[in-house]
Amino acid sequence: MNLIQSGQVEAYLHLLKRTLAFALWDDPLLPVESAKYRSASWLKRSFVKILEMVSNLGGFTLAIRAIASETDIDEGKVWRAYPDTMIGLRRLENIQSCVETALAENIPGDLIETGAWRGGACIFMRGILLAHGETGRKVYVADSFAGLPPPDEEKHPADKGDQHHTLDFLAVDLETVKNNFRRYGLLDDQVVFLKGWFEDTLPIAPIDALAVLRLDGDMYGSTMDALTALYPKLSPGGFCIVDDYALEGCRCAVDDFRKDHHITSPLQTIDWTGRFWRKEGASIH
């Protein structure tokens, strides 16, 4: 009996998104070294480094507990102890709304996220397809699986000084991401991995049409590469979701692309950094 027959679609997806976001549990005490990914702040990372040195010299483990409000957790402003996604519940709910609308309205095409980290958002996309008994669409997981590239400041001046490529926690290897899909029982032939830099992989990706395009590339170059290669494949009525609009590089790329291609569909707010719009009219060429 599938989930549609048993009437458990919403219950399954409710549990899945909260599990992916580590929102079912309070944060446990964490070894300091494993908590470094929580913040890209230079001050915090420096403080963590000092604490690591102290604990190594003393032969003991220092642990910390993060305290966050429900609003911060919902909006993904803080990263939980052991999440498979850092995007928060509101952006997960937006994915659900967009995918379910595309299914209900028969918007043609597959689903893709460009920039997958541990795979959580894509795992959720695959779970939505499973819950609704959709077997004809694929979920594309596009990532370098080696972190972000150094900025190409000559080609993309908006990325000047970008430090994302220095953040080791953003580099999650392909086998780890596959294992994360496997742990949720969602690794199958409806999941396709596109490994490499977006400028190399996305223009030749075996995608005919997209119903949902989710951008999570942080930088101007990564965002523009994804939009340039994939937006023409987004079906009219399909959804373009932006995860990093609060970041200057990403925001500039989205604004430039929308302006250059005369996209007037309203840019709607998900939370403090998430935005999305629905494509109107014919595909651009």
C-alpha positions in Angstrom: 0.0 0.0 0.0 1.5 3.4 -1.0 1.2 6.6 1.0 -1.6 7.9 -1.2 -3.7 4.8 -0.5 -3.1 5.0 3.2 -3.8 8.7 3.5 -0.4 9.4 5.2 1.2 11.8 2.7 1.1 14.9 5.0 2.2 12.9 8.0 5.2 11.4 6.2 6.3 14.7 4.7 5.9 16.4 8.1 8.1 13.9 9.7 10.6 13.8 6.8 11.3 17.6 6.7 11.6 17.8 10.5 14.0 14.9 10.5 16.1 16.4 7.7 16.3 19.7 9.6 17.0 18.1 13.0 13.9 19.9 14.2 12.5 17.0 16.2 15.1 17.2 18.9 16.8 19.6 21.2 20.5 20.2 20.3 22.7 17.9 22.3 26.0 18.9 23.7 28.5 18.9 20.9 32.3 18.6 20.8 33.6 22.1 20.0 35.4 20.8 16.9 32.2 19.4 15.4 30.4 22.6 15.9 32.6 24.7 13.7 30.3 24.5 10.8 27.6 26.4 12.7 29.0 29.8 11.8 31.2 31.3 9.2 32.0 34.2 11.5 35.8 34.8 11.7 35.6 35.7 15.4 33.7 32.5 16.3 36.0 30.3 14.2 39.0 31.8 15.8 37.6 31.3 19.3 36.8 27.6 18.4 40.3 27.1 17.3 41.7 28.4 20.6 39.3 26.1 22.5 40.5 23.1 20.4 44.1 23.8 21.2 43.3 24.0 25.0 41.3 20.7 25.0 44.0 18.9 23.0 46.7 20.0 25.5 44.5 19.0 28.4 43.5 15.6 27.0 39.7 16.3 27.3 36.8 17.3 25.1 35.1 20.7 25.4 31.4 20.7 24.5 28.9 23.4 23.8 25.1 23.7 23.5 23.5 26.1 21.2 20.3 27.9 22.2 18.0 29.2 19.4 14.5 30.5 19.1 11.8 28.7 17.2 11.7 31.5 14.7 15.5 31.2 14.0 15.1 27.4 13.6 12.1 27.7 11.3 14.0 30.3 9.1 17.3 28.4 9.1 19.2 31.2 10.7 20.9 28.7 13.0 22.2 25.2 12.0 21.1 22.4 14.2 23.4 19.8 15.7 23.2 17.0 13.1 21.1 18.3 10.2 21.0 16.9 6.7 19.9 20.4 5.5 20.7 23.9 6.7 17.8 25.6 5.0 15.2 25.5 7.9 11.6 24.5 7.9 10.1 27.5 6.0 12.3 26.8 2.9 11.5 23.1 3.2 7.8 24.0 3.2 8.3 26.2 0.2 9.9 23.2 -1.7 6.9 21.1 -0.7 4.4 23.8 -1.9 6.2 24.3 -5.2 6.6 20.6 -6.0 3.1 19.7 -5.0 1.7 22.5 -7.1 3.7 21.4 -10.1 2.4 17.9 -9.6 -1.2 19.0 -9.2 -1.1 21.2 -12.2 0.9 18.8 -14.4 3.7 21.3 -15.0 6.1 19.3 -17.2 9.7 18.5 -16.0 12.0 17.2 -13.4 13.4 18.8 -10.2 16.9 20.1 -9.5 18.9 21.7 -6.8 22.2 23.4 -7.8 24.3 23.2 -4.6 23.2 20.3 -2.4 25.5 20.2 0.7 24.5 17.0 2.5 21.6 16.5 0.1 18.7 17.3 2.5 16.6 19.5 0.1 17.0 16.9 -2.7 16.1 14.1 -0.4 13.0 16.0 0.5 12.1 16.5 -3.2 12.5 12.7 -3.8 10.3 12.0 -0.7 7.6 14.3 -2.1 7.6 12.4 -5.4 7.4 9.1 -3.5 4.6 10.2 -1.2 2.5 11.2 -4.3 3.3 8.1 -6.3 5.1 10.1 -9.0 7.4 7.8 -10.9 8.0 9.7 -14.1 10.1 12.6 -12.8 13.7 12.7 -11.6 15.5 14.7 -9.0 18.9 16.1 -10.1 21.5 16.7 -7.5 24.1 19.1 -8.9 27.2 19.9 -6.8 30.9 19.8 -7.0 30.9 17.6 -3.9 34.1 19.4 -3.1 32.9 22.8 -1.8 32.7 26.1 -3.7 35.2 27.3 -6.3 37.5 30.2 -5.7 36.0 33.4 -7.1 36.7 34.3 -10.7 37.0 38.1 -9.9 37.8 39.0 -13.5 34.7 37.2 -14.9 32.4 38.0 -12.0 33.5 41.2 -10.1 30.6 40.7 -7.7 32.4 37.7 -6.2 35.5 39.7 -5.3 36.8 38.6 -1.9 34.3 35.8 -1.6 35.5 33.3 1.0 33.1 30.4 0.6 35.9 28.2 -1.0 37.8 28.3 2.3 34.9 26.7 4.3 35.7 23.0 4.6 32.3 22.1 6.0 30.7 23.0 2.7 32.7 20.2 1.0 30.6 17.0 1.3 31.7 14.2 -0.9 29.4 12.4 -3.3 29.4 9.0 -1.4 28.4 10.7 1.8 25.4 12.4 0.0 24.5 9.1 -1.6 24.6 7.4 1.8 22.3 10.1 3.2 19.7 9.3 0.4 20.2 5.6 1.2 19.5 6.2 5.0 16.1 7.6 4.1 15.3 4.8 1.7 15.3 7.3 -1.2 18.3 6.3 -3.3 17.0 4.9 -6.6 17.1 5.6 -10.4 14.9 8.7 -10.0 17.9 10.4 -8.4 20.6 11.6 -10.7 23.9 13.2 -9.5 25.7 15.8 -11.5 29.2 16.1 -10.2 31.4 19.0 -11.0 31.5 22.8 -11.4 28.2 24.2 -12.7 29.8 25.8 -15.7 30.9 22.4 -16.8 28.0 20.1 -15.9 24.8 22.1 -16.2 25.1 23.1 -19.9 25.3 19.4 -20.9 23.0 18.0 -18.2 20.6 15.4 -19.7 17.5 17.5 -18.8 14.7 18.3 -21.2 12.4 20.2 -18.9 12.2 21.3 -15.3 9.2 22.0 -13.1 11.3 23.2 -10.1 14.7 24.8 -10.3 16.2 25.5 -6.9 19.4 27.6 -6.7 21.8 27.2 -3.7 25.1 28.3 -5.1 25.8 31.2 -2.7 28.0 33.1 -5.2 27.3 35.3 -8.2 29.2 33.0 -10.6 27.5 29.8 -9.4 24.1 31.4 -9.4 24.5 32.9 -12.9 25.9 29.6 -14.3 22.8 27.8 -13.0 20.3 30.3 -14.3 22.0 30.6 -17.7 22.0 26.9 -18.3 18.8 25.8 -16.7 16.2 28.6 -16.7 15.5 28.1 -20.4 14.5 24.6 -19.5 12.1 25.7 -16.8 8.5 25.1 -18.0 6.0 27.9 -18.0 4.3 27.7 -14.6 7.4 26.1 -13.1 9.1 27.5 -10.0 12.5 29.1 -9.6 13.6 29.1 -6.0 16.6 31.1 -4.6 18.1 30.0 -1.3 20.8 32.7 -0.9 19.2 36.0 -1.8 20.5 37.6 1.4 24.1 37.1 0.1 25.2 39.9 -2.1 26.7 37.8 -4.9 23.7 35.6 -5.3 21.3 38.6 -5.1 23.2 40.5 -7.8 23.2 37.5 -10.1 19.4 37.0 -9.7 18.6 40.6 -10.1 20.9 40.9 -13.2 19.4 37.8 -14.8 15.8 38.9 -14.2 16.6 42.3 -15.6 18.5 41.0 -18.7 15.7 38.6 -19.5 12.8 40.9 -18.7 11.4 38.6 -16.0 8.6 40.4 -14.3 7.1 37.6 -12.3 6.9 38.8 -8.7 9.9 37.8 -6.5 8.1 36.4 -3.5 9.6 36.1 0.0 10.0 32.8 1.8 12.0 33.9 4.8 15.0 36.2 5.6 17.0 34.8 2.6 14.7 32.6 0.5 12.9 33.9 -2.5 11.0 32.4 -5.4 9.0 33.2 -8.5 6.8 31.4 -10.9 7.8 31.4 -14.6 5.3 33.0 -17.0 5.0 32.7 -20.8 7.3 30.9 -23.1 10.8 29.7 -22.3 13.7 32.2 -23.1 16.2 31.2 -25.7 
